[in-house]
Amino acid sequence: AERMQARAAQNLETAVALREQQALDRIAQSEAAATKEVRDTAVDVALSATRALLREQVGSGRSAALGDEAIAELPRRLH
């Protein structure tokens, strides 16, 4: 009976340790996803501000089109 009790206690410890590790892994994944989301949002905001500033300072015409083309490539390169 003592052996069975010891084995059951060990199995319980193993199961608890496994669940704890799974919870820690899920927390780490959530933190990484949140960090990426914040970074992506910051990049999007910076790109929008840059577009607005360039349009305002460069004006219309080919210069603006070139700037828009260059800015359009940034999300692909930054994400």
C-alpha positions, 0 to 999 in steps of 0.5 A, spaced: 500 500 500 505 504 501 508 503 494 502 504 491 501 511 495 508 513 493 507 511 486 501 515 486 504 521 489 510 521 484 505 521 478 501 527 481 508 531 482 509 529 475 503 531 472 503 537 476 510 539 474 507 538 466 501 542 467 506 548 470 511 547 464 505 548 459 502 554 463 509 557 463 509 555 455 503 558 454 504 565 458 511 565 454 507 565 447 502 570 449 507 575 451 511 574 445 505 575 441 503 581 445 510 584 444 509 583 436 503 586 436 505 592 440 511 592 435 507 592 429 502 597 431 508 602 432 511 600 425 504 602 422 503 608 426 510 610 424 509 609 417 502 613 417 506 619 420 512 618 415 507 618 409 503 624 412 509 628 413 512 626 406 506 628 403 505 635 406 513 637 405 514 634 398 507 636 395 504 632 389 507 629 383 512 624 382 516 626 388 510 624 392 509 617 388 516 615 389 516 617 396 509 613 397 513 607 393 519 607 398 514 607 404 510 602 401 516 597 401 517 598 409 512 594 412 514 588 408 521 589 410 520 591 417 515 586 419 
